Amino acid sequence: MSPKTVEHMTWHQSHNMVDGVMVHPSNDEAWKHFNSVHPHISAESRNVRLRLCTDRFNLFGSFAAPYSYWPIIPTVYNLPPGMCMKSEFIFLSMIISVPSSPGQNIDV
């Protein structure tokens, strides 16, 4: 909704790609495959593309803790590389708590 951000939201479609050089996920084969399979989505460059990121961590660095935590973080990939990883475009949407022991059942 910010005028400053809006002008960058179509960058992924308008930037110059160099074959064999990946500077942004839009240069990746998976992105190109998605565009070919879903042309109705890729036709509109303002459709927001998100990536879900996660990584396990233990609170307080204790590997003996009974639970580990998985943050789920969507990031906006319409933006140029210098913007898409800035904190204002990364959103912590949830944290999943799971048992740390390998033998325990995990219900997510």
C-alpha angles and dihedrals in degrees: 000000000000115000089219092055097041093065090058098046093088095046093105090065100039104044121104112257122209114208112245094014119099112199095150135018089253087072091058124105091235090058091048091048091051089051092052094047094044106034092158089063098041092048090074108061092194093067105115117244116203133189122206113221127188140168132176121244138170120225115249091005092277111146089186091065113120093232137042125201132228116198114206109214123181114203127194112243099183089083130084117269093258092057107034094072097046117114095247090063098043117084127194100215101172146343119224118206116207134174112267098212113095093223096056122098116249117216111183 
